[in-house]
Amino acid sequence: NSIEEMAAAAQELGLEYLGIADHSRSSIQAHGIDEPKLRAQIGTIRKLNKKLSGFRIFAGVECDILRDGSLDLPDEVLSQLDYVIVSVHSVFNLNEQAMTQRVIRAMENPLVTMLAHPTGRLLLKREPYQIDIPAILDAAARTGTWIELNSAPKRLDLDWRWWPLAKQKGVKCVINPDAHRTERLQDLWFGIGIARKGWLTKEDVVNCLPLGKIEAALRVKRQRVE
């Protein structure tokens, strides 16, 4: 679906905002977006927002974490976005220490907003890669990085068992539908169920914030290092 169609579907669900975050260029399997296309998409979103009232589209990207923990796109491009998601989509066979260090290095980039599907699991298809989740949560608390609860039924990642610890450490959750089509926006309900199972309340979930407050929240991490 187009960005306009996704935004219209989100408004029909009663949402106040929608984030658009296509995969970055290294995600060949997901037809990742390169720098020129991302810049064009940012421009498209900015133009659409001028036409909208009481609703906003946030321009983002889901940027691949490369093997050494660096990111798939340069900071100069990432700085133009409203938010940046980072995630692992390749080289799943690292040992726990190497994978954990890889992900933490990415989280330490001040332009990074959140870490997506932290264990990489695909339910009934692929086991999680080896990663030290308590260490990841410590890094999230230290850097102000949000952790995704991916609502896609095949992921439901981060698992509900980890959210009480995340909450204890003050780490914020973002419930994302991982929707590539309008009908998948409804997957938010799966994420809400998992969040409740993990004893989270709306105070723990960043995208329960109203539009005015989420705009401010998105700027916090970058301000910590500016």
C-alpha positions as CSV (number, residue, x, y, z in Angstrom):
1,N,0.0,0.0,0.0
2,S,1.0,3.6,-0.5
3,I,1.9,5.9,2.4
4,E,-1.4,7.8,1.9
5,E,-3.3,4.5,2.1
6,M,-1.5,3.5,5.3
7,A,-2.2,6.9,6.8
8,A,-5.9,6.7,5.9
9,A,-6.2,3.2,7.4
10,A,-4.4,4.4,10.6
11,Q,-6.9,7.3,11.0
12,E,-9.8,4.9,10.5
13,L,-8.5,3.0,13.5
14,G,-8.5,6.2,15.6
15,L,-4.7,6.6,15.7
16,E,-3.2,10.1,15.9
17,Y,0.0,9.3,14.1
18,L,1.8,6.7,12.0
19,G,5.5,5.9,11.6
20,I,6.8,4.9,8.2
21,A,10.0,2.9,8.4
22,D,11.0,0.8,5.3
23,H,14.0,-1.5,5.6
24,S,17.4,-0.1,4.7
25,R,19.4,-1.1,1.6
26,S,21.1,-4.2,3.0
27,S,17.7,-6.0,3.5
28,I,17.6,-7.4,0.0
29,Q,14.9,-9.8,1.0
30,A,12.7,-6.9,2.0
31,H,13.6,-4.7,-1.1
32,G,15.5,-2.3,1.2
33,I,15.5,1.4,0.5
34,D,18.6,3.2,-0.6
35,E,19.7,6.8,0.2
36,P,18.1,8.6,-2.8
37,K,14.8,6.8,-2.3
38,L,14.8,7.4,1.4
39,R,15.4,11.1,0.8
40,A,12.6,11.2,-1.6
41,Q,10.3,9.4,0.8
42,I,11.1,12.0,3.5
43,G,10.1,14.7,1.1
44,T,6.8,12.9,0.3
45,I,6.0,12.5,4.0
46,R,6.7,16.2,4.7
47,K,4.4,17.2,1.9
48,L,1.6,14.9,3.1
49,N,1.9,16.3,6.6
50,K,1.1,19.8,5.4
51,K,-2.3,18.5,4.1
52,L,-3.2,16.6,7.3
53,S,-5.0,18.0,10.4
54,G,-4.8,16.3,13.8
55,F,-2.7,13.5,12.4
56,R,1.0,13.1,11.6
57,I,3.2,10.8,9.6
58,F,6.6,10.3,11.1
59,A,9.5,9.6,8.7
60,G,11.7,6.8,9.8
61,V,13.7,3.8,8.6
62,E,14.5,0.3,9.9
63,C,18.2,0.4,9.5
64,D,20.2,-2.9,9.4
65,I,22.8,-3.5,12.1
66,L,25.9,-4.7,10.2
67,R,28.1,-7.4,11.6
68,D,30.4,-5.0,13.4
69,G,27.6,-3.0,14.9
70,S,27.8,-0.1,12.5
71,L,24.7,0.9,10.7
72,D,23.6,0.4,7.1
73,L,23.1,4.2,6.4
74,P,25.3,7.1,7.3
75,D,24.5,9.5,10.2
76,E,24.0,12.3,7.7
77,V,21.0,10.6,6.3
78,L,19.7,9.3,9.6
79,S,19.7,12.7,11.1
80,Q,17.1,13.9,8.6
81,L,14.5,11.4,10.0
82,D,12.0,11.7,12.8
83,Y,13.1,8.4,14.2
84,V,15.4,5.5,13.5
85,I,14.8,1.8,14.2
86,V,17.8,-0.6,14.2
87,S,17.6,-4.4,13.8
88,V,19.5,-7.5,12.9
89,H,18.6,-9.2,9.6
90,S,21.7,-11.1,8.7
91,V,24.7,-13.0,10.3
92,F,22.6,-14.7,12.9
93,N,25.3,-17.2,13.9
94,L,27.5,-15.0,16.1
95,N,28.1,-16.2,19.7
96,E,26.2,-14.4,22.5
97,Q,29.0,-12.0,23.4
98,A,29.6,-10.9,19.8
99,M,25.9,-10.5,19.0
100,T,25.3,-8.6,22.2
101,Q,28.2,-6.2,21.6
102,R,27.1,-5.8,18.0
103,V,23.6,-4.7,19.0
104,I,24.8,-2.5,21.9
105,R,27.2,-0.6,19.6
106,A,24.2,0.2,17.4
107,M,22.1,1.4,20.3
108,E,24.9,3.7,21.4
109,N,24.4,5.8,18.3
110,P,22.5,8.9,19.5
111,L,20.4,8.9,16.3
112,V,18.9,5.5,17.1
113,T,15.5,5.6,18.6
114,M,14.6,2.0,19.1
115,L,15.7,-1.6,18.8
116,A,13.4,-3.9,16.8
117,H,12.6,-7.6,17.4
118,P,15.6,-8.0,19.7
119,T,15.9,-11.8,19.5
120,G,15.2,-12.2,15.8
121,R,12.9,-15.2,16.3
122,L,10.3,-16.3,13.9
123,L,7.8,-18.5,15.8
124,L,7.6,-22.1,14.6
125,K,10.3,-21.3,12.0
126,R,13.5,-19.8,13.4
127,E,15.0,-19.9,16.9
128,P,16.2,-16.7,18.5
129,Y,19.9,-15.9,17.9
130,Q,22.2,-15.9,20.9
131,I,21.9,-12.6,22.7
132,D,22.1,-11.4,26.3
133,I,18.8,-9.7,26.8
134,P,19.5,-8.4,30.4
135,A,22.6,-6.7,29.0
136,I,20.6,-5.3,26.1
137,L,18.0,-3.9,28.5
138,D,20.8,-2.3,30.6
139,A,22.1,-0.7,27.5
140,A,18.6,0.5,26.6
141,A,18.2,2.1,30.0
142,R,21.7,3.7,29.7
143,T,21.2,5.1,26.2
144,G,17.5,5.9,26.4
145,T,16.8,3.5,23.5
146,W,13.3,2.1,23.3
147,I,12.6,-1.6,22.8
148,E,10.1,-2.8,20.3
149,L,7.3,-5.2,21.0
150,N,6.8,-6.5,17.4
151,S,3.1,-7.4,17.0
152,A,3.4,-9.6,14.0
153,P,2.1,-13.0,15.0
154,K,5.2,-14.6,13.6
155,R,7.4,-12.6,15.9
156,L,5.8,-11.2,19.2
157,D,9.3,-10.1,20.1
158,L,10.4,-9.0,22.7
159,D,8.8,-11.9,24.4
160,W,6.4,-11.2,27.3
161,R,8.7,-12.8,29.9
162,W,11.2,-10.1,29.5
163,W,9.0,-7.1,29.9
164,P,8.7,-7.1,33.7
165,L,12.6,-6.8,33.8
166,A,12.5,-4.1,31.2
167,K,9.9,-2.2,33.2
168,Q,12.0,-2.6,36.3
169,K,15.0,-1.0,34.5
170,G,12.9,1.9,33.2
171,V,13.1,0.8,29.6
172,K,10.2,2.0,27.4
173,C,8.2,-0.3,25.1
174,V,7.0,0.6,21.6
175,I,4.2,-1.6,20.3
176,N,4.7,-1.9,16.5
177,P,2.4,-3.7,14.0
178,D,5.2,-4.3,11.5
179,A,2.6,-3.6,8.9
180,H,3.5,-3.6,5.2
181,R,-0.2,-3.6,4.2
182,T,-3.2,-1.7,5.7
183,E,-4.9,-4.8,7.1
184,R,-1.8,-5.7,9.1
185,L,-2.3,-2.5,11.2
186,Q,-4.8,-4.6,13.1
187,D,-1.9,-6.7,14.5
188,L,-1.4,-4.0,17.1
189,W,-4.0,-5.9,19.1
190,F,-1.6,-8.9,19.3
191,G,1.1,-6.6,20.7
192,I,-1.3,-5.0,23.2
193,G,-2.2,-8.5,24.5
194,I,1.5,-9.4,24.9
195,A,2.2,-6.1,26.6
196,R,-0.5,-6.8,29.1
197,K,0.7,-10.3,29.7
198,G,4.1,-8.8,30.5
199,W,2.5,-6.5,33.1
200,L,3.0,-3.3,31.1
201,T,0.6,-0.4,31.4
202,K,0.1,2.6,29.1
203,E,2.7,4.5,31.1
204,D,5.3,2.0,29.9
205,V,4.4,2.1,26.2
206,V,5.7,5.2,24.4
207,N,3.2,5.1,21.6
208,C,0.3,5.4,24.0
209,L,1.4,9.0,24.2
210,P,-0.8,11.6,22.4
211,L,0.6,13.3,19.3
212,G,2.0,16.4,21.1
213,K,3.9,14.3,23.6
214,I,5.3,11.7,21.2
215,E,6.8,14.5,19.2
216,A,8.7,15.7,22.2
217,A,9.6,12.1,23.3
218,L,11.2,11.4,19.9
219,R,13.7,14.3,20.4
220,V,14.8,13.3,23.9
221,K,17.7,10.9,23.1
222,R,19.2,13.2,20.5
223,Q,19.1,16.1,23.0
224,R,21.0,14.0,25.5
225,V,24.1,14.1,23.3
226,E,23.7,17.4,21.5
